[in-house]
Amino acid sequence: MRFGYWLPIFGGWLRNVSDEQMAASWAYVHKLARRSEQIGFDLALIAELYMNDIKGVEAPTLDTWSTAAALAAVTERLELMVAVRPTFHNPALLAKQAANIDHIAGGRVSLNVVSSWWKDEARRCGVPFDGHDERYARTEEWLAIVDGAWKSPMFSFQGKYHSVDELVVEPKPVRKPRPVIYAGGESEAAKSLITRACDAYVMHGDPPERVIPKVADAQRRRAELGLESMPVGMAAYVIVRCTDQEVRRELERITNVAAGSPGYGNYQDWIHNTQLEQRVSLEDYSVSNRGLRAALVGTPEHVAERIIEFEKAGINLLLLQCSPQYEEMERFAEEVMPLVQTARGGVPA
């Protein structure tokens, strides 16, 4: 199991708490990223939204790509999974930009390709917003150009949405044959594209019994195409406390989202513009990506046991959120990571 986390570029994850003591600032994410690799985290996911869907559209949010470039220069080991939405980026220019940041990072950049969901953000930014399946068709062409630019000395492509003629991107990325491309989605269009054109699958939070058939389906699709199995990651919100009473108190604190909360208006937008396998409750929406359904909530021993269950279910990477991020990641690294290592038969550091 690899341990990753969401970089809090929105100033936190709770839609009902205005100030989580983790400002959307370079100072905070710089400190967090540097510390995270010291205490054993493997990866930081840098999400991409140009407006803040957690705290409300008027709240600050960091730019993804300039933040990634800056972190590439001040970290040494951390993989930087940088989210990218094809409707917001010309594929030729993004291929160049990502390759350059990969050189700054010494080969530690990967992409998380997201086919967009926030229609109101697109409207405000003047960006096209297609129907669901058309967004994935656009993403497929976009990926073909990025992949070709990274692998070919010169690349041409003519498609419905994107075209390039004799494109040259040099230097190529450090990581060969290309930086890892992660993607997630639960619709047939998404799953088909991911298994054909991506390297790893990331999913919303769910309990192990729901994860097992999803992992099996992804690996079956890969095998049918004659491709090797792919790593699978999952989002999860983590709460580690010593007693059940403390756990219940923290859960109550973070799940009392109501109409009028800063991010509430985006709830219906997200539900309407995605094709999810399960209806998402408002409590689920308290934190992003169904993170609470993973149930990484409880004593250190319980959380460690739950992580081993996910590992047995086929999950290779956990993408954690917590609040406040810095302090709770310290707690997780100190109290949970050694237990996971011991359960595998290793000796904690």
N, C-alpha and C positions, 0 to 999 in steps of 0.2 A: 504494500500500500504506500502510495506517495501522498504527502499532505500538502495541499495548496490552500489558498484563501483568496477571497475577493478583496482587491484593494479598494478602500472606502473613498472613492473619488466623489461620492455624493454627500459625504459628511455623516454617513451611517446607514443603517438598514431598517430602522424602525419607523413606520409611517405615523405613529402616534406620539413620538418623542421628538421635540423640535431640536434639542441640543443634546447629542450623545457624547459630548466631550471628545470628538474626533473630527476636527474641522476639515472641510474640503480645501486643503492647502498643501502646497509642496512640502512645507516643513513637516507636516504630520506624516504624509505617505513616504517621504524620504526616511524619517526615523523608523517607521514601521517596517519598510522593506529591508533596511540594513539590519535591524534587530531580528527579523524573521529568519533570515538565512543563518544567523548565529545560533538560533535555538532549535533549528532542525527542519524548518519548512522548506519545501522543494520548489514551489511554484506560486506566482502571484498572477491572478486573472485581473486584467485591467479592462473593465467594461467600457462600452462606448455608447454614451448618450450625450447629445449636445444641450439638453435641458435636464433638469433634475426631476425624475419621476418618483423619488422617494419623499423628498421634502417639499415638493411643489415647484412649478416651473419658474418661479421667481427666485428660487434659492440657488446658490452657486454650485457648480459642478466643474471638475477639472477636465481639461482636454486630454483625450486618451493618448494620442500619438506623441505629442510633445512630452507628456509625462513618461511614456515608455522610453523615449530616447534619453531623457535625463536619468531615469533609473538604470538604464543599461550602462551608463558611465560610472555609477556609484555603487553597484552591486558586483559580486564576484561569482556567485554560484547559482543564484535564483533563476529559474526559468521564467520568462516574461511572456505569458499568454495574452496577446493583445487582441481584443475584440475588434471586429471590423464589419461594417454593414455595406454591402455592395452598392446600394442605392446612393450612398454618401461619398463614394470614392471611385475615381477613374482607375480601372484595374492596372493599366500600365504604370501610372504614377505611384500607385500604392505598392506595386511590386518593387519599384526602385526604392521607395521610402523604407519599406520593411527590410530589404536587403541591406541597406545602409545601417539601420539600427541593429541588425543582426551582427554586422561587423563591429559596431561599438560594443556590443555585448559579448563578443567572442563566440557566437553561435548559440545563444541562449533564447532567441526569439521564436515564438510559435504564434499561430493565428487561431482565433475563435471566430469563425464566420457565422454571422447572425443575419437572417434574411428579413429583419425589421418586423416591428409589430405596432409601433406608436404612430398612429396616423396623424394625431394633432401635432406632434413634434415635426413630422415631415412637412405639414402645412406651414408651420411657423418658419421653418428653415428654407422653404421654397424648393423642396426635394420631391420628386414623384413618389407616389405610393400606389403600387399595383395591387391587384387582387392576390390572394394567398398563393395559388399555384404559379401565377405569373412571377411573383417575387422569387420563387425557387428556380424557375426557368432562367431568370436574369442572373441569379447567383451561379448557375451552372456555367454559363458563358463567361462570367467574371472569373471563376476559378480556372477555367481552361486557359485564359490569357495569363493570369498570374503564374500558373504552373509552367506554361510555355516560356514565359519571360525568364523564369528562374533556371530552366533546364536547357534551353536552346540558345545557340550563339545569336541567332536572328529568328524572329517569330512573326508570323502573319496569321490573322484570324478574321473571318467575316461572319457575323452573326446577326440576329434580329435586334439585339440590344447593345452589343459592343463590337467594335472592329478595331484592329490594329494592322498596320502594314510595315513590314520589315522592322519590327520593334527590337531594340537592343537594350538590355539591362546588364550593365557591368559596373562594379564587380558583382558576381553572383553571391547569394547568401553563403555564409560559412557552412551551415549545416547541410549535409548532402543525404539524399538527392534533393531535398528541399526542407525548409522549416516545417515542423509538424502542423497539420491543419486539423483543428478540432471543429466540430459542429454538433448541434443538437436539434431536436424536433420530434414531434410525435405523429405528424400527418404522414400519409403514404408518400407524398411528394418529398418531404424532408428525409424520411428514412431511406428512400431509394437513392437520393442524391448523396447522402452521407456515405452509404456503403460503396458507392461507385467512385466518388471523387475526393473523399476525405481520408484522413489517417487515423482518427480517433473520434469516439462518440462521447458526448457529455449530455447528461440528462438531469431533469428536475429531481428533487428529493422524493423518495418513496421508501416504504419498508422493504426488507429483503425479499419477501414473498412476491412483491410486484416487480422487483428489479430482476429476479432470476429469468422470467420469460422474456423480458426486454433484451437482456444480454444475449440470451440464446437466439433470439430473432435476428439481432444484429450480426452475430457470428455466422448464423446460417446463411444470411444474405451474402456475406463476404465469401463464404465457401462456395456458394453457387456461382460466383463470378470468378472463381479460381484465385482469390486473393487471400493473403494471410489474415489471421484474426486481428482485430483492432483493440487497442486499449480503451477502457470505458471509465469515464469519470462521472461523478454525481455531486450536485449541490447539496449542502446540508447546513442548517443552523445549529450551533453547538452551545449547550448550557451545561457547565460542570459545577456542581455544588456538593457539599458534604452531606446534606440531609434532604429528605423528600420535601420537608416544609420549605426549605430555601428554594428548591426547584419550583414548587408550585407558586411561590411568591414571585419569582422571576418570570415564569410563564404568564401570570396574570398581568405583570407590568408591561409585557411586550405585545400582548394580543388584544388589547381593548380598543382596536381601531373602530371608528364610527364615521358615519357620514359627516363631512366637514373637516376630517383630517387632511393634511396637506396633499398626500398622495392618493386620496380616495377617488378623485375624478378619473385617474388613469386606470383604475381597476376595471371599469366597464370597457374602456378602450382596448385593454390587453385581452380580455375575454373575447371580445367581438372579433379581433383581428388575428387570433391564433386558433389552431385546431388541436386542442388538447384531448388526451384520452380520458381525462377525469375532470369533472367540474371542480373548480377551485373555490373554496369557501373564503369568506372575508377573513376568518382567522388564519387560513393558509396565507392569505395575501398580506398579513401583518409583516412578514418578512418575505423576501423575494424568492422566486424559483422553488416554491413548495418546500422550503428548507426544513420546516418543522416536521414534515411527514417522515423524514429520516429517523426521527426520535433519538438523536444523539443528545439526550437530555437525561441528567441524573448524576449519580456519583461517578468518580473517576473509573471505578471498577466496572460499572454498568456501561459507561460510554465505550470503554476499551473492548468489552465483550461485544458490543454492538458493531464496532468497527471490524472485528474479526468476522462477524456474520456477513458483513458487506463484502469483505475480501473473499470469502468463500462463495458468495453470490456472483463473483466476477467483476467487482469494482476494483480498479487499479489506482484511482485518484479520487480523493475527497477534496472538494472546493468549499471551504468553510467560511461561514459568516458568524460573527458574534459582536456583542456590544457591551462596553467599549472594546474595540478590536485589539488594541495593543495589550491591555491588561488581561483580557480573556485568552488571547493567544499565548501569553506567558504562562497562564494557568494550565492551558491545554498541554503545552510542551513539557511543563514540569510534572504534571500529575497523570496525564493520559498516555503520552507517547512511550514512556518507559514500560507501562503495563502492556501496551500492544506489542512491543518488542519482546518482552518476557513471555507473553502468550505464544509467540511464534517459536519460542525456544532459544531466543537470543539473550544477550546480557545487556541490560540498559547501560547507556553511557554515563 
